[in-house]
Amino acid sequence: MSRIYIPTTSEEDWRLFLAEPEKPWRSGCSAKELAECWQQANGFPAELQRMFATCAEPVLRELELLLAIPEYPVDLTDGRRPSQTDLFVLARAKDGRLACIMVEGRVSEPFGETLEAWLKGASAGKRKRLDILCQVLGLRCPPLAHLRYQLFHRTASAILEANRFNAEYAIMIVHSFSPTHRRFSDYQEFLNLFGVESTINTLVELPAVEGRRVFTGWAVGQPRVG
């Protein structure tokens, strides 16, 4: 797996990194909405800046974006294919420490299968992956069957990359472009595993895992239609 990345000059360049670049690329799909938003912002979009500004942890209120990589693969340490995150951001907090941020774009699509569906007839490799994810997240395995699998490996990816970069903060953000906040209930049910409740456009802290401080948030962007 290459660790060399090519800079983007427009949102169209993001399409080259997609796992399935032949899929439709149009306004209203999460990949294109995310690409347009971040490429035009050339830094943290305004809705993320506002979310950081109200964080209960003061050092995260003015994060400095150092590097952003679309369609970023994360090795989940189980020998299977990497988890591909929509956008990876390496940032610096006010205390000078690093933050690894995994951004998941969303319009109306589900967060993958439920664990019940994903584990149906599962191989030993799949079960091993879920066990690793739960260890990384500090959760009992297996979790509740109705929860969405993608939220587990996206949040675990933030922690694993924080370990790799020796970053103090691991952050998973759902960047939603749904005016009706589709799928927020799935996100909240995932947070319930940690005994945490959240509201839209709020960054909340999860229990510390492996010495890292872990945060997550649901930020709402403006859909770019047309």
C-alpha positions in Angstrom: 0.0 0.0 0.0 1.6 3.3 -1.2 2.2 6.1 1.3 2.7 8.6 -1.5 -0.3 10.9 -2.1 -0.9 13.4 -5.0 -2.2 16.9 -4.1 -5.6 17.9 -5.4 -6.3 20.9 -7.5 -10.1 20.5 -7.7 -12.9 18.3 -6.3 -12.7 16.2 -9.5 -9.3 14.9 -8.4 -10.9 13.3 -5.3 -12.7 10.9 -7.6 -9.4 9.2 -8.6 -9.0 8.0 -5.0 -12.4 6.3 -4.6 -12.5 2.6 -4.0 -15.0 2.4 -6.9 -14.3 5.5 -9.1 -16.7 4.2 -11.8 -19.7 4.9 -9.5 -21.8 7.9 -10.3 -20.2 11.2 -9.3 -23.0 13.8 -9.0 -24.3 16.5 -6.6 -26.2 14.8 -3.8 -23.9 11.9 -3.4 -21.8 12.1 -0.2 -18.4 11.7 -1.9 -18.9 14.6 -4.2 -20.6 16.8 -1.5 -17.6 16.2 0.8 -15.0 16.9 -2.0 -16.7 20.1 -3.1 -17.1 21.4 0.5 -13.5 20.7 1.6 -11.8 21.6 -1.6 -13.5 25.0 -1.7 -12.8 25.6 2.0 -9.1 24.9 1.7 -9.0 24.2 5.4 -11.7 23.3 7.9 -15.2 24.2 6.5 -17.1 26.8 8.5 -19.4 24.2 10.1 -16.5 22.3 11.6 -14.8 25.5 12.8 -18.0 26.4 14.6 -18.3 22.9 16.2 -14.7 23.0 17.4 -15.2 26.5 18.8 -17.9 25.2 21.2 -16.0 22.1 22.3 -15.8 21.6 26.1 -12.1 20.9 25.7 -10.5 24.4 25.2 -7.4 23.2 23.3 -9.5 21.8 20.5 -11.4 25.1 19.8 -8.8 26.4 17.3 -7.4 23.3 15.5 -4.9 24.0 12.8 -5.2 21.8 9.7 -1.8 20.5 8.7 -2.6 17.8 6.2 -5.8 16.3 4.6 -5.9 13.2 2.5 -9.0 11.9 0.7 -10.0 8.2 0.7 -7.3 7.3 3.3 -6.7 3.6 4.0 -6.1 2.5 7.6 -4.6 -0.9 8.4 -6.8 -2.4 11.1 -4.0 -4.8 12.0 -6.0 -8.0 11.2 -4.4 -8.9 7.8 -7.6 -8.0 5.9 -8.1 -5.1 3.4 -7.7 -1.6 5.0 -10.6 0.5 6.2 -10.9 3.4 3.7 -11.9 6.6 5.3 -13.5 9.4 3.2 -11.0 12.0 4.5 -8.1 11.9 7.0 -7.0 15.1 8.6 -3.9 15.7 10.7 -4.3 18.8 12.8 -2.5 20.6 15.7 -4.3 21.7 18.8 -3.6 24.8 20.8 -1.4 22.9 23.2 0.8 21.9 20.3 -0.2 18.3 20.3 -1.5 16.5 17.3 -5.0 15.4 16.5 -5.9 12.6 14.0 -9.3 13.2 12.5 -11.4 10.7 10.4 -14.2 12.4 8.4 -17.1 10.3 7.1 -19.2 12.1 4.5 -22.9 11.3 4.6 -26.1 12.4 2.8 -28.7 9.7 3.2 -26.7 6.5 2.9 -26.6 4.1 5.9 -23.4 3.5 7.8 -22.9 0.1 6.1 -24.7 -3.0 7.3 -25.9 -3.7 10.8 -23.6 -6.0 12.8 -26.3 -8.7 12.6 -26.2 -8.6 8.8 -22.4 -8.2 8.6 -21.8 -11.2 10.8 -24.3 -13.5 9.1 -22.3 -16.6 8.1 -19.1 -14.6 9.0 -15.7 -16.1 8.5 -13.1 -16.4 11.3 -11.4 -13.4 9.7 -14.5 -11.2 10.1 -15.0 -12.2 13.7 -11.3 -11.5 14.4 -11.7 -8.0 12.9 -14.7 -7.2 15.0 -12.9 -8.4 18.1 -9.9 -6.1 17.3 -12.2 -3.2 16.7 -13.9 -3.7 20.1 -10.5 -4.0 21.8 -9.4 -0.7 20.2 -12.6 1.0 21.3 -12.6 -0.5 24.8 -16.0 -2.3 24.2 -17.3 -5.7 25.0 -17.6 -8.0 22.0 -19.9 -8.7 20.3 -21.8 -5.4 20.6 -25.6 -5.0 20.0 -26.6 -6.5 16.7 -28.6 -3.6 15.4 -25.7 -1.1 15.4 -24.0 -0.1 12.2 -20.6 -1.7 11.4 -19.1 1.3 9.7 -19.2 3.5 12.8 -17.0 0.9 14.6 -14.2 0.9 12.1 -14.2 4.6 11.4 -13.9 5.5 15.1 -11.3 2.7 15.6 -9.3 4.1 12.6 -9.0 7.5 14.3 -7.5 5.8 17.4 -5.2 3.5 15.4 -3.8 6.5 13.4 -3.5 8.6 16.6 -1.3 5.8 17.9 0.8 5.7 14.7 1.3 9.5 14.7 1.7 9.6 18.5 -1.2 12.1 18.5 -2.9 13.0 21.7 -6.4 13.4 20.2 -8.3 10.9 18.1 -11.5 12.4 16.5 -14.2 10.8 14.3 -16.5 13.3 12.6 -19.6 12.6 10.5 -19.9 15.4 8.0 -23.5 15.3 7.0 -25.2 17.1 4.1 -28.7 15.9 4.9 -31.1 18.7 5.7 -33.2 16.3 7.7 -30.2 14.8 9.6 -30.7 11.3 8.1 -28.8 8.5 10.0 -28.2 10.7 13.1 -30.2 8.1 15.2 -27.7 5.4 14.1 -24.8 7.6 15.2 -26.5 8.3 18.6 -27.1 4.6 19.2 -23.4 4.0 18.6 -22.5 6.6 21.2 -24.9 5.1 23.7 -22.4 2.1 23.9 -20.0 4.5 25.6 -22.7 6.1 27.9 -22.5 9.3 25.9 -25.2 11.5 24.4 -24.7 14.1 21.7 -26.5 16.7 19.7 -26.0 17.9 16.2 -22.9 20.2 15.6 -21.4 19.2 19.0 -18.0 17.6 19.6 -18.2 15.1 22.6 -15.6 13.1 24.3 -15.7 9.3 24.6 -13.9 7.3 27.3 -10.2 7.4 26.9 -8.7 4.4 25.0 -5.1 3.3 25.0 -4.0 6.6 26.5 -5.6 8.7 23.7 -8.4 11.2 24.2 -11.2 10.3 21.8 -13.8 12.7 20.5 -16.6 12.5 18.0 -19.1 14.9 16.4 -21.8 15.3 13.8 -21.3 18.4 11.7 -24.0 19.6 9.2 -22.9 21.2 5.9 -25.0 22.9 3.3 -25.9 20.6 0.3 -24.5 21.8 -3.0 -27.2 21.0 -5.5 -26.8 21.6 -9.2 
